[in-house]
Amino acid sequence: MKFRSWLLAAVSVSSACLTLRGIDPKNFDLSVAAKDNFYRHVNGTWMKEHPIPPAYTSWDNIQEINERVQNQLRVVMEKAAKPDEKRDALTQKVGDFYASGLDLAAIEKSGLSPLEPQLREINALKTSDDLPSLVAHLHARAGSALFTFGSGQDEKNSQQVIATAGQGGLSLPDRDYYTRDDADSVKLRSTFEQHLARAFILLGDDAKIAPSEATTLLELETKMARASKTAVELRDPESNYHKTSLADLQKLTPHFAWNRYLAEQHVAIDSLDVGQPEYLQALDGLITQTPIETWKLYFRYHVLTDSASFLAKQYDDEFFSFYGKTLSGAQEHHERWKRVLSVVSASVDQLVGQLYVRDNFSTASKQRMLVLIGNLRATLRERIEHVTWMDEETRRAALVKLDHLGVKVGYPDKWINYDSLHIDPRSYIENIFRANAFNVRRDLAKIGHPVDRTEWDMSPQTVNAYYNQTMNEIVFPAAILTPPVFDPKASDAENYGAIGAIIGHEMTHGFDDNGRQYDAEGNLSNWWTEASAAKFKERSAAIVKQFDGYKVLGDLKLNGALTQGENIADLGGVKIALGALEKTPGFAQTPLDHGFNATQIFFLSYATVWRANQRPEALRMDVNTDPHSPPEFRTNGPLSNLEAFYKAFDIPAGSPMRRAPADRVEIW
């Protein structure tokens, strides 16, 4: 069908007879031609009519779904919070936790007192020899000091859980925030330094010395940042895997007593994966070079920043002013119930998840998803079987990996047991501390044991999905399986363009620049021949080049290397989903629906899923730190490579939405 006739049909549609469930032509902006910017053509009017609410940094389909989920959870939590002798233990824990967060009088009365034990321990520091015990105590409550430590799958023995340590401990979102010298970055650091001074005043320091304390802390964190790897460097799994004996780690960092740190964490190990040994070595040097009074500043600030949003209003407001407003662009706080609900949901995620799925997830949705996943898996298998650039040895290994791909939908078959966690309706922050400690202990207790492959990395109430490369599995929590992302009553064309492309996206992650380095069992292992690896890298370099060319804000460009994996997955996802749709019964005979054929509906649905408005501050931060491209480029980038898209909307050669044949990216 020619584009012009499609356009006229779209304009003439009456909303009264609209049968499409997720696509509404009233959201189109017909002043923007599909050939120039398909994303804005499909979503432009929606973007104009859906301004970002003051408490948000963006507004999109995911936020709309999340609002619906939050309202569902609010009903659950408010019911659970009502004293009732018939409440079971699960309901009581959730209800009491939620109620404690709404007790603003108690929170205001407590002031800074919940942090006093930690602040006293920091003030008692005498020498750097005291740091291991202090850091262990802070980490035991999920604190963000100096480095990261926890459990994880051994990336070269994916059946086993080992201890992991790596870079961390910065206050700003990414190391480049400390190192960039452009005007915006310099201005942001100046604002951050002013915030630091105000934070020290809130901690009781003299207003005359707080600015110099802020400067000192910023200088220390800048040194830590310069020793850290960039976000792009962190994407290379091989260069971030270093299984190291505890003895060798101690030699690398002689001024940090790991035995003392581990004893305080109740962890017994003889080896661990040190993700970034260069950082820990540099940190060891800073430990000896930095005065203990400077370290006190560092730890005091981190204790406050980890807890400020749970404390009295003056602390909460100061940290929201910088991290919420300046850094992210939000104009006001979320309503109190939403903030508390989010904290409870994150702190005891599977307690809340059990209550959520009782009333808000159907087995019919799960069965429909499993059918879609099976169809997309079959389509990806065909694509792997027929790609011309891959040799037979690598192809066989790729098919084995696809056959071993695990699938989880809805919620876990086995829930976390929270019986040992005490929740008190009288103290919100103490509940958070106890929940954090529970989660840290549970995480560390896995070290040295076989991997439990029934575990989930997301809660059922999370509006998201993921691929786990060390488990070689795709996971779709219950909350994302709802309109407009997934609608059991919608047409195949709409569902394949929405959740189908997301399913294909997650599958493709197993074969992107990062995921392809893991084998069928989830081990970091090279199963590629040199010839096939070279051809893959040639194709992935083309997608890096494509996205490097996109401007987002002024002269700010996308980082094609940082977003490479997600861009590969987006391109693969939409192609696999379209291929699966084309195999559905009756696809070729699908009647026109208000001027749209099935292929057009598929692409319209794909573009609709990514519709979004985002504040400039948040967009800038995402470009700097997020491996996902912004929604406009997640739509236009992949589609501009597809012949099927050109044909569907009669996109002429030379248009922005039609890349020249020599520039088109073809991977999966």
C-alpha positions as CSV (number, residue, x, y, z in Angstrom):
1,M,0.0,0.0,0.0
2,K,1.3,3.4,-0.9
3,F,2.1,5.8,1.9
4,R,-0.2,8.6,0.7
5,S,-3.3,6.3,0.6
6,W,-2.4,5.0,4.1
7,L,-2.1,8.6,5.3
8,L,-5.5,9.5,4.1
9,A,-7.1,6.5,5.6
10,A,-5.4,7.3,8.9
11,V,-6.8,10.8,8.9
12,S,-10.3,9.7,8.1
13,V,-10.5,7.2,11.0
14,S,-13.3,7.9,13.4
15,S,-12.4,7.2,17.1
16,A,-15.9,5.8,17.6
17,C,-15.1,2.8,15.3
18,L,-11.5,2.3,16.3
19,T,-10.8,-1.3,17.0
20,L,-7.0,-1.1,17.5
21,R,-6.3,-1.3,21.3
22,G,-2.9,0.2,21.6
23,I,-2.6,2.5,18.6
24,D,-4.7,5.7,18.3
25,P,-4.2,7.9,15.2
26,K,-5.2,10.9,17.3
27,N,-1.7,10.6,18.8
28,F,0.0,11.0,15.4
29,D,1.6,14.2,14.3
30,L,0.8,14.4,10.6
31,S,3.0,17.5,10.2
32,V,6.0,15.2,10.5
33,A,6.3,12.7,7.7
34,A,7.0,9.1,8.4
35,K,9.9,9.2,6.0
36,D,11.6,12.0,8.1
37,N,11.0,10.9,11.7
38,F,8.7,7.9,12.2
39,Y,8.9,8.2,16.0
40,R,7.5,11.7,16.0
41,H,5.1,11.0,13.2
42,V,3.5,8.3,15.4
43,N,3.9,9.9,18.8
44,G,4.1,13.7,18.2
45,T,0.6,14.7,19.3
46,W,0.8,12.4,22.3
47,M,4.0,14.0,23.3
48,K,2.5,17.5,23.1
49,E,-0.6,16.4,25.1
50,H,1.2,14.5,27.8
51,P,3.5,16.9,29.6
52,I,5.8,15.4,32.3
53,P,4.2,15.6,35.8
54,P,6.2,17.8,38.1
55,A,7.5,14.9,40.3
56,Y,8.8,12.9,37.3
57,T,11.9,13.2,35.1
58,S,10.2,11.5,32.2
59,W,6.7,10.3,31.2
60,D,6.2,7.2,29.0
61,N,4.3,4.0,28.7
62,I,6.4,2.4,31.4
63,Q,5.6,5.2,33.8
64,E,1.9,4.9,32.9
65,I,2.0,1.2,33.7
66,N,4.0,1.8,36.8
67,E,1.3,4.3,38.0
68,R,-1.3,1.6,37.5
69,V,0.9,-1.0,39.4
70,Q,1.5,1.5,42.2
71,N,-2.2,2.1,42.6
72,Q,-2.8,-1.6,42.7
73,L,-0.1,-2.0,45.3
74,R,-1.5,1.0,47.3
75,V,-4.7,-0.9,47.7
76,V,-2.8,-4.0,48.8
77,M,-0.6,-2.1,51.3
78,E,-3.3,0.1,52.8
79,K,-5.3,-3.0,53.5
80,A,-2.3,-4.8,54.9
81,A,-1.5,-1.8,57.2
82,K,-4.9,-2.0,59.0
83,P,-4.5,-3.8,62.3
84,D,-6.3,-7.1,62.1
85,E,-5.6,-10.1,64.2
86,K,-6.4,-12.3,61.1
87,R,-3.5,-10.8,59.2
88,D,-0.9,-13.5,58.2
89,A,2.8,-12.8,58.9
90,L,3.4,-11.9,55.3
91,T,0.7,-9.3,55.2
92,Q,1.6,-7.9,58.6
93,K,5.2,-7.3,57.6
94,V,4.3,-5.4,54.5
95,G,1.5,-3.5,56.2
96,D,3.7,-2.5,59.2
97,F,6.6,-1.5,57.0
98,Y,4.3,0.7,54.9
99,A,2.6,2.3,57.9
100,S,6.0,3.2,59.5
101,G,6.9,5.2,56.3
102,L,3.7,7.2,56.6
103,D,4.4,8.2,60.3
104,L,5.9,11.6,59.5
105,A,5.6,12.8,63.1
106,A,7.9,9.9,64.3
107,I,10.3,10.5,61.5
108,E,10.6,14.2,62.2
109,K,11.0,13.6,65.9
110,S,13.9,11.2,65.3
111,G,15.9,13.8,63.4
112,L,19.4,12.5,62.7
113,S,19.4,10.1,65.6
114,P,19.0,6.9,63.5
115,L,22.5,7.7,62.0
116,E,24.2,8.5,65.3
117,P,25.7,5.0,65.8
118,Q,27.3,5.1,62.4
119,L,28.5,8.7,62.8
120,R,30.0,7.9,66.2
121,E,31.9,5.0,64.7
122,I,33.2,7.3,61.9
123,N,34.2,10.0,64.4
124,A,36.1,7.4,66.4
125,L,38.4,6.6,63.4
126,K,42.1,7.1,64.4
127,T,44.1,5.6,61.6
128,S,43.5,4.0,58.2
129,D,43.9,0.6,60.0
130,D,40.4,1.2,61.3
131,L,38.8,1.4,57.7
132,P,38.2,-2.3,57.0
133,S,35.9,-2.7,60.0
134,L,34.1,0.5,59.4
135,V,33.5,-0.3,55.7
136,A,32.3,-3.8,56.6
137,H,29.8,-2.3,59.0
138,L,28.5,0.2,56.4
139,H,28.4,-2.5,53.6
140,A,26.4,-4.8,56.0
141,R,23.5,-2.2,55.7
142,A,24.0,-1.9,51.9
143,G,26.1,1.3,52.2
144,S,27.9,2.8,49.2
145,A,31.4,3.3,50.6
146,L,34.8,2.8,48.7
147,F,34.0,-0.3,46.6
148,T,31.4,-2.9,45.9
149,F,31.3,-6.3,47.5
150,G,28.8,-9.2,47.2
151,S,28.1,-12.5,45.7
152,G,27.8,-13.4,42.0
153,Q,28.0,-16.3,39.6
154,D,31.6,-17.2,38.7
155,E,31.6,-16.1,35.1
156,K,33.8,-18.9,34.1
157,N,32.0,-21.5,36.2
158,S,28.4,-20.5,36.1
159,Q,27.2,-23.3,38.3
160,Q,29.0,-21.8,41.3
161,V,28.6,-18.6,43.4
162,I,31.7,-16.7,44.4
163,A,32.5,-13.4,46.1
164,T,32.9,-10.3,43.9
165,A,34.6,-7.0,44.5
166,G,34.9,-4.0,42.3
167,Q,35.0,-0.2,41.8
168,G,32.4,2.0,43.5
169,G,31.9,4.5,46.2
170,L,31.3,7.7,44.1
171,S,28.5,10.1,44.9
172,L,27.8,11.2,41.3
173,P,26.3,8.8,38.7
174,D,29.4,8.1,36.8
175,R,33.2,8.7,36.9
176,D,33.0,11.0,33.9
177,Y,31.0,13.5,35.9
178,Y,34.2,14.2,37.8
179,T,36.5,14.3,34.8
180,R,34.7,16.1,31.9
181,D,35.8,19.7,31.4
182,D,32.9,21.0,29.3
183,A,30.9,23.9,30.7
184,D,27.9,21.9,31.8
185,S,30.0,19.4,33.7
186,V,32.1,22.2,35.4
187,K,28.8,23.9,36.4
188,L,27.4,20.7,37.8
189,R,30.4,20.0,39.9
190,S,30.2,23.5,41.3
191,T,26.6,22.9,42.3
192,F,27.5,19.6,43.7
193,E,30.2,21.2,45.8
194,Q,27.7,23.7,47.2
195,H,25.4,20.8,48.1
196,L,28.2,19.0,49.9
197,A,28.8,22.1,52.0
198,R,25.1,22.3,52.9
199,A,25.2,18.6,53.8
200,F,28.1,19.1,56.2
201,I,26.2,21.9,57.9
202,L,23.2,19.5,58.3
203,L,25.6,17.1,59.9
204,G,26.5,19.8,62.5
205,D,29.6,21.3,61.0
206,D,30.4,25.0,61.2
207,A,29.2,26.9,58.2
208,K,32.6,28.6,57.9
209,I,34.5,25.4,57.4
210,A,31.8,23.5,55.4
211,P,32.9,24.9,52.0
212,S,36.5,23.8,52.5
213,E,35.3,20.3,53.6
214,A,33.2,20.1,50.5
215,T,36.2,21.0,48.3
216,T,38.3,18.4,50.1
217,L,35.7,15.7,49.6
218,L,35.3,16.5,45.9
219,E,39.0,16.3,45.4
220,L,39.1,12.8,47.0
221,E,36.2,11.5,45.0
222,T,37.8,12.9,41.8
223,K,40.9,10.8,42.5
224,M,38.7,7.8,43.0
225,A,36.9,8.6,39.8
226,R,40.1,8.9,37.8
227,A,41.1,5.4,39.0
228,S,37.8,4.0,37.8
229,K,37.0,2.4,34.5
230,T,34.6,4.2,32.1
231,A,31.1,2.9,31.4
232,V,32.3,1.6,28.0
233,E,35.3,-0.2,29.6
234,L,33.0,-1.9,32.1
235,R,31.0,-3.5,29.2
236,D,33.9,-5.8,28.3
237,P,33.3,-8.9,30.5
238,E,36.7,-10.5,29.8
239,S,38.7,-7.5,31.0
240,N,36.5,-7.2,34.1
241,Y,37.0,-10.8,35.3
242,H,39.9,-11.5,37.5
243,K,39.6,-14.5,39.8
244,T,42.1,-13.8,42.5
245,S,43.3,-15.6,45.6
246,L,42.7,-13.7,48.8
247,A,46.5,-13.7,49.4
248,D,47.1,-12.1,46.0
249,L,44.4,-9.5,46.7
250,Q,46.1,-8.7,50.0
251,K,49.4,-8.2,48.2
252,L,47.7,-5.9,45.7
253,T,46.2,-3.8,48.5
254,P,48.6,-4.1,51.4
255,H,47.0,-1.2,53.4
256,F,43.5,-2.7,53.6
257,A,43.1,-5.7,55.8
258,W,40.8,-7.9,53.9
259,N,40.8,-10.6,56.6
260,R,39.4,-8.1,59.1
261,Y,36.8,-6.8,56.5
262,L,35.6,-10.4,55.7
263,A,35.5,-11.4,59.4
264,E,33.2,-8.5,60.1
265,Q,31.0,-9.5,57.2
266,H,31.1,-13.2,58.4
267,V,32.4,-14.3,55.0
268,A,35.1,-17.1,54.7
269,I,36.7,-17.3,51.3
270,D,40.1,-18.1,49.8
271,S,39.4,-16.4,46.4
272,L,37.1,-13.9,44.7
273,D,36.5,-12.2,41.4
274,V,38.1,-8.8,41.5
275,G,36.4,-6.9,38.7
276,Q,38.7,-3.9,38.5
277,P,42.0,-4.6,40.3
278,E,43.5,-1.4,39.1
279,Y,40.9,0.6,41.0
280,L,41.5,-1.3,44.2
281,Q,45.2,-0.9,43.9
282,A,44.8,2.9,43.4
283,L,42.3,3.0,46.3
284,D,45.0,1.3,48.5
285,G,47.3,4.1,47.6
286,L,44.7,6.7,48.5
287,I,44.2,5.0,51.8
288,T,47.8,5.8,52.8
289,Q,48.0,9.2,51.1
290,T,44.7,10.6,52.5
291,P,44.5,12.1,56.0
292,I,42.1,10.3,58.3
293,E,40.1,13.5,58.8
294,T,39.4,13.5,55.0
295,W,38.2,9.9,55.2
296,K,35.8,11.0,58.0
297,L,34.3,13.6,55.7
298,Y,33.9,10.9,53.0
299,F,32.1,8.4,55.2
300,R,30.0,10.9,57.0
301,Y,28.6,12.2,53.7
302,H,28.0,8.7,52.4
303,V,26.1,7.6,55.5
304,L,23.9,10.7,55.1
305,T,23.4,10.3,51.4
306,D,22.5,6.6,51.8
307,S,19.7,7.5,54.2
308,A,18.7,11.2,53.6
309,S,15.4,10.4,51.8
310,F,14.2,8.3,54.8
311,L,15.0,11.0,57.4
312,A,13.4,14.2,58.6
313,K,12.3,16.8,56.0
314,Q,15.4,19.1,56.1
315,Y,17.7,16.2,55.1
316,D,15.3,14.8,52.6
317,D,14.8,18.2,51.0
318,E,18.5,19.0,50.6
319,F,19.3,15.7,48.9
320,F,16.2,15.9,46.6
321,S,17.3,19.5,45.7
322,F,20.5,18.2,44.2
323,Y,19.9,14.6,43.1
324,G,16.3,15.0,42.2
325,K,16.1,18.5,40.8
326,T,19.6,19.5,39.6
327,L,20.8,16.2,38.5
328,S,17.6,14.7,37.1
329,G,15.3,17.6,36.5
330,A,12.3,16.7,38.7
331,Q,10.4,19.7,40.0
332,E,8.8,18.3,43.1
333,H,8.7,15.2,45.3
334,H,6.5,12.3,44.6
335,E,3.5,11.9,46.9
336,R,4.6,10.4,50.2
337,W,2.6,7.2,49.7
338,K,4.3,6.5,46.4
339,R,7.8,7.1,47.9
340,V,7.1,4.8,50.8
341,L,5.5,2.2,48.6
342,S,8.6,2.1,46.3
343,V,10.9,1.7,49.3
344,V,8.9,-1.1,50.8
345,S,8.6,-2.8,47.4
346,A,12.4,-2.6,46.9
347,S,13.3,-3.6,50.4
348,V,11.1,-6.7,50.7
349,D,10.4,-7.2,47.0
350,Q,9.2,-10.7,47.1
351,L,6.9,-10.2,50.1
352,V,5.2,-7.4,48.2
353,G,5.4,-9.5,45.0
354,Q,3.4,-12.3,46.6
355,L,0.6,-9.9,47.5
356,Y,0.7,-8.3,44.1
357,V,0.3,-11.4,42.0
358,R,-2.5,-12.8,44.1
359,D,-4.9,-10.2,42.6
360,N,-3.1,-8.8,39.5
361,F,-1.8,-11.6,37.3
362,S,-3.6,-14.3,35.4
363,T,-2.3,-17.7,34.2
364,A,-3.9,-16.9,30.8
365,S,-1.4,-14.0,30.4
366,K,1.4,-16.4,31.2
367,Q,0.3,-19.0,28.7
368,R,-0.1,-16.4,25.9
369,M,3.4,-15.1,26.7
370,L,4.9,-18.6,26.5
371,V,3.3,-19.1,23.0
372,L,4.8,-15.8,21.9
373,I,8.2,-16.7,23.3
374,G,8.1,-20.1,21.6
375,N,7.3,-18.5,18.2
376,L,10.1,-15.9,18.5
377,R,12.6,-18.6,19.6
378,A,11.7,-20.6,16.4
379,T,12.1,-17.5,14.3
380,L,15.5,-16.7,15.8
381,R,16.6,-20.3,15.2
382,E,15.7,-19.9,11.5
383,R,17.7,-16.6,11.3
384,I,20.7,-18.1,12.9
385,E,20.5,-21.1,10.5
386,H,20.5,-18.8,7.5
387,V,22.8,-15.9,8.4
388,T,25.5,-15.9,5.7
389,W,28.4,-14.4,7.6
390,M,28.6,-17.2,10.3
391,D,30.5,-20.4,9.7
392,E,29.0,-23.8,10.5
393,E,31.1,-24.4,13.7
394,T,29.9,-21.2,15.3
395,R,26.4,-21.6,14.0
396,R,26.1,-25.0,15.7
397,A,27.3,-23.5,19.0
398,A,24.8,-20.6,18.6
399,L,21.9,-23.0,18.1
400,V,22.9,-24.9,21.2
401,K,22.9,-21.7,23.2
402,L,19.5,-20.8,21.9
403,D,18.1,-24.3,22.7
404,H,19.4,-23.9,26.3
405,L,17.8,-20.4,26.7
406,G,15.8,-20.4,30.0
407,V,12.4,-18.6,30.2
408,K,10.7,-17.2,33.3
409,V,7.3,-15.4,33.2
410,G,5.3,-13.8,35.9
411,Y,6.7,-14.6,39.2
412,P,9.1,-17.1,40.9
413,D,8.2,-20.7,41.6
414,K,9.9,-20.4,44.9
415,W,9.6,-17.3,47.1
416,I,12.2,-15.8,49.5
417,N,11.5,-16.6,53.1
418,Y,11.4,-13.5,55.3
419,D,10.5,-15.2,58.6
420,S,13.7,-13.9,60.3
421,L,13.1,-10.3,59.3
422,H,11.6,-8.2,62.0
423,I,9.5,-5.2,61.0
424,D,8.3,-2.6,63.5
425,P,5.5,-0.2,62.6
426,R,7.2,2.5,64.8
427,S,10.5,3.0,63.0
428,Y,10.7,3.4,59.2
429,I,14.4,3.9,58.9
430,E,15.2,1.0,61.3
431,N,12.9,-1.2,59.1
432,I,15.0,-0.2,56.1
433,F,18.2,-0.9,57.9
434,R,17.0,-4.3,59.0
435,A,15.7,-5.1,55.5
436,N,19.0,-4.0,54.0
437,A,20.9,-6.1,56.5
438,F,18.7,-9.1,55.7
439,N,19.2,-8.8,52.0
440,V,23.0,-8.3,52.4
441,R,23.3,-11.4,54.6
442,R,21.2,-13.4,52.2
443,D,23.4,-12.3,49.3
444,L,26.7,-13.1,51.1
445,A,25.4,-16.5,52.3
446,K,25.3,-17.7,48.7
447,I,29.1,-17.5,48.4
448,G,30.6,-20.9,48.0
449,H,27.4,-22.7,47.1
450,P,25.9,-23.8,43.8
451,V,23.8,-21.4,41.9
452,D,20.1,-21.5,42.5
453,R,18.6,-21.2,39.0
454,T,15.1,-20.6,40.3
455,E,16.0,-17.2,41.6
456,W,14.9,-13.9,40.0
457,D,16.8,-10.6,39.7
458,M,13.6,-8.6,39.5
459,S,10.4,-8.6,41.5
460,P,7.0,-9.5,39.9
461,Q,5.8,-5.9,40.4
462,T,8.7,-4.5,38.4
463,V,7.7,-3.0,35.0
464,N,10.7,-4.3,33.1
465,A,12.3,-7.4,31.6
466,Y,15.9,-8.7,31.4
467,Y,18.4,-11.2,29.9
468,N,20.9,-12.7,32.3
469,Q,24.0,-13.8,30.5
470,T,25.4,-16.0,33.2
471,M,22.1,-17.8,33.6
472,N,21.3,-17.7,29.8
473,E,17.7,-16.8,30.5
474,I,15.1,-14.3,29.7
475,V,12.7,-13.0,32.4
476,F,9.4,-11.1,32.2
477,P,7.9,-10.0,35.5
478,A,4.1,-9.9,35.8
479,A,3.9,-6.1,35.9
480,I,5.1,-5.6,32.4
481,L,2.6,-8.0,30.9
482,T,-0.1,-5.4,30.7
483,P,-1.4,-2.9,28.1
484,P,-0.1,-1.3,26.1
485,V,3.0,-3.4,26.2
486,F,1.0,-6.7,26.2
487,D,-2.7,-7.1,25.8
488,P,-4.2,-10.6,25.5
489,K,-7.2,-9.0,23.7
490,A,-5.1,-7.2,21.1
491,S,-4.3,-8.4,17.6
492,D,-1.2,-10.4,16.9
493,A,0.2,-7.4,14.9
494,E,0.0,-5.1,17.9
495,N,1.3,-7.7,20.4
496,Y,4.2,-8.7,18.2
497,G,5.2,-5.1,17.6
498,A,5.1,-4.4,21.4
499,I,5.9,-7.3,23.8
500,G,7.1,-9.4,20.8
501,A,9.9,-6.9,20.0
502,I,10.8,-6.8,23.7
503,I,11.0,-10.6,23.8
504,G,13.1,-10.6,20.7
505,H,15.3,-7.9,22.3
506,E,16.0,-10.0,25.3
507,M,16.7,-13.0,23.2
508,T,19.1,-11.1,21.1
509,H,21.0,-10.0,24.2
510,G,22.4,-13.5,24.3
511,F,24.1,-12.8,20.9
512,D,25.0,-9.1,21.3
513,D,28.6,-7.8,21.7
514,N,28.5,-8.8,25.4
515,G,26.2,-11.7,25.6
516,R,27.8,-13.5,22.7
517,Q,30.9,-14.0,24.9
518,Y,28.9,-16.4,27.2
519,D,28.1,-20.0,26.2
520,A,25.0,-22.1,26.5
521,E,25.6,-22.7,30.3
522,G,26.3,-19.0,31.0
523,N,30.1,-19.3,31.2
524,L,32.4,-16.6,29.9
525,S,33.8,-18.7,27.1
526,N,34.9,-18.1,23.5
527,W,32.7,-20.4,21.4
528,W,33.3,-18.4,18.2
529,T,35.8,-19.1,15.4
530,E,38.1,-16.2,14.6
531,A,36.5,-15.8,11.2
532,S,32.9,-15.5,12.6
533,A,34.0,-13.3,15.5
534,A,35.7,-10.9,13.0
535,K,32.6,-10.7,10.9
536,F,30.4,-10.0,13.9
537,K,32.7,-7.2,15.1
538,E,32.6,-5.7,11.6
539,R,28.8,-5.6,11.8
540,S,28.6,-4.4,15.4
541,A,31.1,-1.6,14.5
542,A,28.6,-0.4,11.9
543,I,25.8,0.0,14.6
544,V,28.3,1.8,16.8
545,K,29.0,4.2,13.9
546,Q,25.2,4.6,13.2
547,F,24.4,5.7,16.8
548,D,27.5,7.8,17.2
549,G,26.0,10.0,14.5
550,Y,22.8,10.9,16.4
551,K,22.6,14.3,18.1
552,V,20.4,14.4,21.2
553,L,20.7,17.8,22.9
554,G,22.6,20.5,21.1
555,D,26.0,19.0,20.3
556,L,25.5,16.1,22.8
557,K,25.8,12.9,20.8
558,L,24.9,9.4,21.6
559,N,27.8,7.1,22.7
560,G,27.5,4.2,20.2
561,A,30.0,2.1,22.1
562,L,28.1,2.4,25.4
563,T,24.7,1.7,23.8
564,Q,26.0,-1.0,21.4
565,G,24.5,-4.0,23.1
566,E,21.1,-2.5,23.5
567,N,21.1,-1.2,19.9
568,I,22.0,-4.7,18.6
569,A,19.2,-6.1,20.8
570,D,16.7,-3.5,19.5
571,L,17.5,-4.2,15.9
572,G,17.4,-8.0,16.4
573,G,14.2,-7.8,18.5
574,V,12.2,-6.0,15.9
575,K,13.4,-8.2,13.1
576,I,12.7,-11.4,15.0
577,A,9.3,-10.2,16.1
578,L,8.3,-9.3,12.6
579,G,9.5,-12.6,11.3
580,A,7.4,-14.4,13.9
581,L,4.3,-12.3,13.1
582,E,4.6,-13.2,9.4
583,K,4.4,-16.9,10.4
584,T,1.1,-16.5,12.3
585,P,-1.9,-18.2,10.9
586,G,-3.7,-16.0,8.4
587,F,-1.1,-13.2,8.4
588,A,-1.2,-12.8,4.6
589,Q,-4.9,-12.6,4.7
590,T,-5.2,-10.2,7.6
591,P,-7.7,-7.6,6.6
592,L,-7.0,-3.9,6.7
593,D,-7.9,-2.3,10.0
594,H,-8.8,1.4,9.3
595,G,-6.3,1.6,6.5
596,F,-3.5,-0.2,8.3
597,N,-2.3,-3.7,7.2
598,A,-0.7,-6.1,9.7
599,T,2.8,-5.0,8.9
600,Q,2.0,-1.4,9.3
601,I,0.3,-2.1,12.6
602,F,3.4,-4.0,13.8
603,F,5.6,-1.0,13.2
604,L,3.1,1.5,14.6
605,S,2.9,-0.6,17.7
606,Y,6.6,-0.7,18.0
607,A,6.9,3.1,17.8
608,T,4.0,3.5,20.2
609,V,5.6,1.4,22.9
610,W,8.6,3.8,23.1
611,R,6.7,7.1,23.2
612,A,8.1,9.3,25.9
613,N,8.8,12.8,27.1
614,Q,12.0,13.4,29.1
615,R,13.5,16.4,30.9
616,P,16.7,17.7,29.4
617,E,18.6,17.0,32.7
618,A,17.5,13.4,32.8
619,L,18.1,12.9,29.1
620,R,21.7,14.3,29.5
621,M,22.3,11.9,32.4
622,D,21.0,9.0,30.4
623,V,23.2,9.8,27.4
624,N,26.2,9.8,29.8
625,T,25.4,6.7,31.8
626,D,22.6,4.6,30.3
627,P,23.5,1.7,27.9
628,H,20.0,2.2,26.3
629,S,19.5,4.8,23.6
630,P,16.8,7.4,24.2
631,P,13.3,6.2,23.0
632,E,13.3,8.3,19.7
633,F,16.5,6.6,18.6
634,R,15.4,3.1,19.8
635,T,12.6,3.5,17.4
636,N,14.1,5.3,14.4
637,G,17.5,3.6,14.6
638,P,16.5,0.0,14.0
639,L,13.6,0.8,11.6
640,S,15.9,2.9,9.3
641,N,17.8,-0.4,8.6
642,L,14.7,-2.5,7.6
643,E,13.6,-3.1,4.0
644,A,10.2,-4.3,5.4
645,F,9.7,-0.9,7.0
646,Y,10.5,1.0,3.8
647,K,7.9,-1.1,1.9
648,A,5.3,-0.7,4.6
649,F,5.3,3.1,4.5
650,D,6.7,3.8,1.0
651,I,9.9,5.4,2.4
652,P,11.8,6.9,-0.6
653,A,15.6,6.5,-1.0
654,G,17.5,9.4,0.5
655,S,15.0,9.9,3.4
656,P,16.3,10.1,7.0
657,M,14.3,6.9,7.8
658,R,15.9,5.0,4.9
659,R,19.6,4.3,5.2
660,A,21.7,3.8,2.1
661,P,22.3,0.1,1.3
662,A,26.0,0.4,2.1
663,D,25.2,1.8,5.6
664,R,22.5,-0.6,6.6
665,V,23.3,-2.7,9.7
666,E,22.6,-6.4,9.3
667,I,23.5,-8.7,12.3
668,W,20.7,-11.0,13.4
